[in-house]
Amino acid sequence: MERPIDVLNLAKGKRVLVKLKKGTEISGILKALDLHLNMWLEDVEQTDDDKKIKLGTILIRGDNILFVSPADKNDE
């Protein structure tokens, strides 16, 4: 049985959707993560009131993350 961290490791190089505890949703290409779920994302977009804001490359601190999911390419 795979641990959640193993599943996220398999998602490296793929687009993921991240929802933060404050309600913000962002999507980007997962480049790296650690055991605290700190995540390095590239080509990041934040969805805010049906408009997309490009953020480039960001680091998300793991304790701000509510959930992470694969992003559906058809939504982009």
C-alpha positions as CSV (number, residue, x, y, z in Angstrom):
1,M,0.0,0.0,0.0
2,E,1.4,3.4,-1.0
3,R,1.6,6.3,1.4
4,P,0.2,9.6,0.3
5,I,3.8,11.0,0.0
6,D,4.6,8.2,-2.4
7,V,1.6,9.1,-4.6
8,L,2.7,12.8,-4.6
9,N,6.2,11.7,-5.6
10,L,4.7,10.0,-8.6
11,A,3.0,13.3,-9.6
12,K,6.4,15.1,-9.9
13,G,6.5,16.8,-13.3
14,K,2.7,16.8,-13.7
15,R,0.2,19.5,-13.1
16,V,-1.6,19.4,-9.7
17,L,-4.4,21.4,-8.1
18,V,-3.7,22.7,-4.6
19,K,-6.3,24.2,-2.3
20,L,-5.0,26.2,0.6
21,K,-6.6,26.5,4.0
22,K,-7.7,30.1,3.3
23,G,-9.7,28.9,0.2
24,T,-7.2,29.9,-2.5
25,E,-6.9,27.4,-5.4
26,I,-3.8,27.2,-7.5
27,S,-2.5,24.8,-10.1
28,G,1.0,24.2,-11.2
29,I,3.6,21.7,-12.2
30,L,4.9,19.8,-9.1
31,K,8.7,20.0,-9.2
32,A,9.7,18.9,-5.7
33,L,8.3,18.2,-2.2
34,D,9.5,17.1,1.2
35,L,8.1,15.2,4.2
36,H,6.4,18.3,5.5
37,L,4.6,18.6,2.2
38,N,6.3,21.9,1.3
39,M,5.9,22.0,-2.5
40,W,7.8,23.7,-5.2
41,L,5.5,24.5,-8.2
42,E,6.3,26.0,-11.6
43,D,4.0,27.6,-14.2
44,V,1.5,28.4,-11.4
45,E,-1.9,29.9,-12.0
46,Q,-4.3,31.1,-9.2
47,T,-8.0,30.9,-10.0
48,D,-9.8,33.9,-8.5
49,D,-13.4,34.7,-9.4
50,D,-13.2,32.9,-12.8
51,K,-10.0,34.7,-13.8
52,K,-6.6,33.2,-13.8
53,I,-3.6,35.0,-12.4
54,K,-0.1,33.8,-13.4
55,L,2.3,33.5,-10.5
56,G,5.3,31.7,-12.1
57,T,7.3,29.6,-9.7
58,I,6.3,29.4,-6.0
59,L,7.0,27.5,-2.8
60,I,4.0,26.5,-0.8
61,R,4.5,25.7,2.9
62,G,3.0,22.3,3.7
63,D,1.0,23.5,6.7
64,N,-1.0,25.9,4.5
65,I,-2.3,23.1,2.2
66,L,-5.8,21.7,2.6
67,F,-5.6,19.2,-0.3
68,V,-3.7,18.3,-3.4
69,S,-5.2,16.6,-6.5
70,P,-4.1,15.9,-10.1
71,A,-5.3,18.7,-12.3
72,D,-7.4,17.7,-15.3
73,K,-5.8,18.9,-18.5
74,N,-9.2,19.4,-20.1
75,D,-10.0,22.2,-17.6
76,E,-7.1,24.4,-18.7
